[in-house]
Amino acid sequence: LRAAVGRDAPILVDQEGGRVQRLRAPHWREWLPPLEQVQRAGADAARSMALRYRIIAAELRAVGIDGNCAPCADLALDVTHPFLRNRCYSGVPDQVAVIARAVADAHLAGGVLPVIKHLPGHGRSTADTHHDLPTVDLAAADLDRTDFAPFRALNDLPMAMTAHVVFAAHDADHPATQSAAMIRVIRD
């Protein structure tokens, strides 16, 4: 791929583990969904996820992949659509930030750039954004305190993927992916 474009272009994959795992058995390890692994690990969740993603990073780097679309810093809430919920780490913003930091650091230690997602927060989405455009109607201050908090704690990471969600408190007409107001919120 790099030879085809004539430069050292980054090659990214979506290798979270669980359902969102583009590289699968028999050649690749199969992983539990992230939320299930976090729940099984309990108090050792951050360490468990760091080890998991250090292995994933080593596997990816060994075949020339230098970017992975993880960590997922969205909140796992009761309302979170099933397409996303088991990909999250927790419903507690501080815990999500700690685990997502461990995941990102493990990627970086393995020579793989992490891509944090889904900025600024996808957990309140009650729809699968591959098929529908959900709207979140929470007040801006509440979003800032909850859904946006893990992303703020990880704002030093090199790359992020935005959420295709409308945050009505900031822009009732456009999803974050296409909203100048939301891009300002993300950048600020």
Disulfide bonds with the S-S distance in Angstrom:
none
